[in-house]
């Protein structure tokens, strides 16, 4: 197949890192792959992920070529407008296979409105078109500041369906949000675990030491619940003896808030690294004994930080919600999705007290992650879904034509005849046995 792989590709994009690995594996499987960058701006000063494939930027590319020169256009969709600004024009230019890295894309939607100078009327109209007239009060509440809680927004207006309905096929990284895609995507929808390539210098097994380190990696947003981890540590003398290290970008405001929380509970071993390069991240993972990868609310389709924790061979604490709840129960340590501090404290104390439990669970988690989160497996899943998309395209075209004629004749979609016609089309266009 000729595949156009649409993705942010600047070095600071984690989706770009995954894309570089998967696109390379698709090429190794014999496909012709080109990368189309979808960032809003093509900044020459921004380093890109290394690749031997051809790379274009959407603003300097003739998008009409997508329909004629490629069999499949794979579009990576995340909740960050500056990284994903080009996906809107690309979805209009050709039938696409959308990979939904986040199940909540309201921020992408909001960015699209802002950068295109669209006002509240368009905001409300898009939401009503996506969810129906009953969603109008929620639309008004969120844009007027009456609804600020991200969990509440995610419950009522995740906007996943807003872009999924423009895709011919779609991929989710967890089962919990696949129904949102299945409800609006006309073609095939698949679920496969996120690809998380193993690091070039993976950490070895945790080293025996007197002072353990609990580590959280990634962007230190409030929904990462670092403050809850600090409170859990602060209520336990055994945990206060540990180091709690934060590795990843953090705002000055969030840093000050977390340092104040540590001071309030008398915890003196909080270490905030901020953003680090890959070599430093490798060292921090090597130094870690326990990984805390919590979220509330869960907004992403999968978590790179949780996957990194499992790949590092460290016991990883997660919330029993969304993607995290679907991880094997015996390979991670799950607490209630509401993040109850006392329950979190109990789990951390149990891990701190039991070196064998830490080592054995971490070893098993790494083995599972290596087998299930690798780029070769992910590339195969993309290949299978793309083939199903191409096979189903003929069925969809005929179905749309016949459906239009039946509608013109006044046949309701609930009529038993519509079900029989659909089943007949499925049999007619079923793949031939090999």
N, C-alpha and C positions, 0 to 999 in steps of 0.2 A: 504493500500500500504506500501511497504518497501521503505523508502526514504533515500537517502544519500544527506545530505545538505552540499555543499561545500562552504566554506566562510573563510575569515580571521576571527580570533576569539580572538585576543589579545584585551585587555581592551581598548586600544586607537583607535580601529577601530570602526567607526560609523556603517559600514556595519555589523560588528560583533554584535553590540548592537541590531540592527534590527533582525539579524539572530537568536539570542538567544530567542527573543520574538516570532518570527514566528514559529521556529522549535518547541518550547514548545506548541504552539497552535495547530500545526499539530499533535503532540503527543496526546493532549487532544481530538482531533477529532478521535482518534483510530488508527492512523498510527504508524508504527514502524520507528522511525527517529534516525539516527546517524549523527554526525557532523564530517566532514573531513576538517581539517584546510588546507589552501592553501598558508600560508606565506612561503617565501623562506627558512627561518630558524626557527627551533624549539628551541627558547631560553627559558630555564627553568626559567630565571629570569623575564620573561614577564608574568604579571598576565593576566588571561583569564576572559571572561565574565562568570558569574555563570550559571550553567545549571545542571540538573539532567540526561541529556542524555549522551550517550557514545561519547567520543571525541577522534579522531585520528589525526595524522599529516601525510600528504601525503607522506613524504619522508620515513616513517617507516611503510607504509601500502601497502599491495599487491593490486595494482590497478586492477589486473585481476578479483578480486572479485566483482568489480562494475557491470560488465555485468551479472554475474551469481546470485548475492545475493540481488540485489535491483531491484525494478520495475522502479524507477525513480531516476535519478541523477540530482539534481538541483545545478547549478554552478553560484555563484554570481560573476559578472565581473565588476571590477572598473579600474580606470586609474592609478594604482600604482603597479609597478612590484614587489617590495619586499613583498607587501601584497597578490599578486595574482600569484606568480610565478608558483604555482602548477597547475593552470587551464589548461595549455597547455598539460601536460601529461594526465590529467584527461579527457579532451575532446577527446584525442586519444584513451582512454581506453574503453569508453562506449558511447552510445547515450545519449546526455545531453539536459536538459532544461536550457537555459542560461538566467539569469536575468541581464539585461544591466543597471547598475546604472549610467553609463556615456554614453552619445552618442558619445563623443570624447575620443578615447582610443589610440591616437598616442603616448602618453607618455608610456603606457603599451607596445606598439609595440617597441618603441625605447629602453626601458629597456630590453625587451626580446633579442633584437639584442646585446646590450652591454654585458649583463651577460652571453650570450652564445658565445661571441667572434666572432660574425658575422659581416661582413664588408659591405661596401656600395653596393656591387653587390647583396647581399641578400636583403638589404633594397629596392633597386630598383626593384628587381625581385618580391618581395612580393606585392609591390604596383601595379605593372603592372598586376600581376595575379589577384589582387582584383578589379582594376578599368580599366584595359585595357591599351593598348599602349599609348593612348592619355594622360595618367596621368604621363608619364615618365618625362616631363619637370618639373612638380610640385615636383616629387620625388627628382630630382637633385637639385632644388631650395631650398627645405627644409633642405636637408642634407648638403648642401654647405653653409648654413647660409644666402642665399639670401632671403628666406622667413622665417621671425622670428615672425610675428604677429600671435598669436594663433587663432584669428578669421579667418584669411585667411587660415591657416592650416586646421581648422575645416571645412571650406567651401569646400576645395578640397580633403583633405586626413584625414577624421576623423577616418578611419580604423575600424569603427564599423562593417562593412561588412566582414572584415578580419577574425574575430572570429565568427560572427553570422552565416557565411556559414558553420561552423563546428558544429553547434547546430541543434538538431532535432526539437526543439521547442524553443520559445523565449518569454520573457516578457519585455515590455517597461513600464516606469513610466509616460510617457506623449505621446500624439498622434504625436507630431511634428517629432519624429525620428522613429516612428514605420514603415514607408515605407522603411527605410533602412534595417530593419530586414525582412520585408515581401518580399523584392526583392531577398533575398538569402537563407532564412530558408525554408527548404522543408516542414516542418510540421507546426503546428498551431502557430500563433503569437497573443498575447493578450496584452492589455493595462490596467493597474490598478494603482491607485495612490500609491506613496511610503508609506510604513508603517513608522509611526513616533510615537512610544509609548509615552503616556502621562507620564510626570515625576512623580516620587513617591511623591514628595511634590510640586504640581503645585502652581504657584503664585496665589494670590488672585487678586481681581480687583484692578486696579491702585489706589493708595492713593492720596487724595487731597494734593497738596504741591505747594509751590511758584516757585521752580526751577524744570523744567521737565528734564527728561533724555531720550536722543535718544541713542539706543543701536544697535550695530552690533555684531553678534556672528559667530564663525567659524574661519577657518584658514585665516589669513589676507593676502591673495594673491592680487597682483595688480588688477586682474580682479574682485575683490569685490568692486571696485570703492569707497573706503573709502575717497580717496583724493577728489573725486567729492562731497561727502557729506560735507567734510570740507569746500570746496569752496562755496557750497550753504549756509552753516551756516555763513561763514565769510562775506557774502554780506547782512546780515540781522541783525539789532539790536535785534529784537525779538528772533531770533534763537541763537545769541551769548550769550544770558542769560541762555541757556540750557547747560547741561552737555552732551558731546558726549563720550560714553564709548565703548571701543573695548574689546571684551571678546573672546580670543582664541589665538592659537599659532601665533607668529609673529617673523620674522627674525630681527636681529639688523639693517640690511640695510633698511627694510621696516619701522621699527619704526622711524628711523632717518628721512626718507623721509616724513613720515606723520607729525612728530613733526615740521619739517621745513615748511610744507604746512600750518599748523595751525598758526605758528608764522608769516608767510607771510601775512595772511589775518587778523591778530590781534585777533585770537580766543584763549582764555586762559583756556578753560574748557575741553580740550581733556584729557581723562583718558584712558590709555592703560594698561589693566590688564595682557595681555599675556595669556598663557595656565592656566586653572583653573580646580579644581576637580568638581565633580557633585554638591556637597553641595554649593560651591561658585557660580556655574552657576545658581542654583536655586535662590540664593539671588539676583544675578544680573538681572535675569528675573523678579523677584518680584519688583525690584527697577525701572525697565524700564517703560516708558510711550509710546514710539514709537519705533518700530523696523525698521531698514533699512536693507533690504536683497537684495541688487542690484548685478547684474552680467553683465559684458560686456568684452569678449563675453560669451555667455551661453555655457558651455561645459558639464554640468552634465545633466543626465536624469531627475533629480528632486533635490530639495534643502532641506536638513535637517534644515538649519537655517530658511528658510521661513516657513517651517512646525512648527518649534519650536515657531516662532513668533506668528503664528495663534493659536497654542495650549495654549500659554501664555495668550491669551485674549487681546493682544496688537494690535493696528492698525499697519499694516505691509506695508512698501513701497517696491514695486518690479518693475522690468523692464517689459515692455510689449514685451516679447520675450521668445521663448522656453517654458519650463514648466511653468514659471511664468505667461506668457501670457494666459495659459489655466486655471489658477485659477479663481474662480467666480469673476466677475467684482465688485460686491457689497460687497465683503469681504476683499479685499486688495486695496491698492492705487497704481495704475499703472502709470508709466511714460514711455515715449518713450524709445525704446530699445537702442537708441543712447546715452542715459543718458545726456540730456540737463540740465545743471546746473540751469538755470533760472526756468525751469519747476519743477525740484526737489525742489528748494527753495519755490516756490509757494505752493506745496503740503505740505511741512513741516510747513510752516507758517499757513496754513489752519488748520492743525492738532493741532498745538500748541495753536491756538486761540479758539478751539472748544472742550471743555471737553466732552460734550455730544456725539459728533461725535466719539471721541476716544473710549469712553466707549461702545457705542452701536455697533460700527463696530467690536471692539475687542470681545465683547460678542458673536456676531453672528459668527465670524470667529472661535472662540473656539468650538462652538456647531457643526459647519460643520466639523472641523478637528477631533473632537472626533468621529463623525459618519463615517467619510470616511478614516481616516488615521490609524485606529486601527489594531492590529495584527490579531484579529479574522477574520475581513473582508479580510485581505491580505492572510491569510492562506486558506480561502475558494477560493480565486481567483487562488492560486497556485494549489489547489486540482482540480479545474475545468480544468485548462490548462494541468495538468499532465494526467488527464483522457482522454482529447482530444488527447494528444500525444500518449498515449497507444492505443487508438482506431484507430488513423491514421497510426500507424506503419505498420499494415497489408496492408493498402491501398498503402503506400509508397513502400513497398517491391514488391507488385504485379506491381505497376506502373513502378518501375525501370526495372523490368524484361521485361514487355511488351514494354516499351520505348526502351530498348536495341534491342529487336527484330525488332521493327518498324524502328529504325535507320539503322539496318543492311539491311533492305529491301529497304532503300533509301527514306523512307517517311519523308518529312520535318516537323518540329514542327509547321509550319504555315498551314499545310494541314488541311482542314475542318474535315477530318477523325480523326485526333489527338484530336480535340476538342470533337467530339462525343464519342470517346473511353474514354476520361477523365471523361466526364459527366456520362457515364455508370458505370465506376468504383466508382464514388462518390455515386451513387444510391445503388450499390451493397454493399458498406461498410458503408452506413449510419447507425448511431446508431438506435437500435430497440426502438420504443416508449414504455414508461413505463406504 
